[in-house]
C-alpha cells in the first residue's frame, strides 16, 4: 500500500507510519518499489509506536470518553466469540483479516 501512497504524495508531503502488524511475521516483507519517490518529492517519513505517547493515555481517556458516550466518536470492534476461536482471531490480526479493535469474547454477560 505504501507504494501507491508514494505515487500520490505531494511535493514536501509527510507520511506517518505505525502498526504494520500484517508484516510482523512474514518470511519476506512486502518490497517497496517506488522508494525513489521519497527523494523526488522530498517527502518526510516518521514512524512511531504507542510507547512514544503512553504517558498521555490518562489525558486521552479524559478527553475522548465523553465523546464516545455522546456517540460523537464511534469506534469499530471485531468481536470473535469463544475461546476455541481465539487462535484463528490471533492469526487474523497478523494477516489483516480484522477491522477495528479485535476482541475475543469468552462468555455471555
ABEGO torsion letter per residue (X at the ends): XAAAAAAABBBGBBBBBBEGAAAAABABBBBBAAAAAAAAAGBBBBBBBAAAAAAAAAAAAAAAAAAAAAGABBBBBBBBBEAAAAAAAAAAAAAGABBEBBBBBABBX
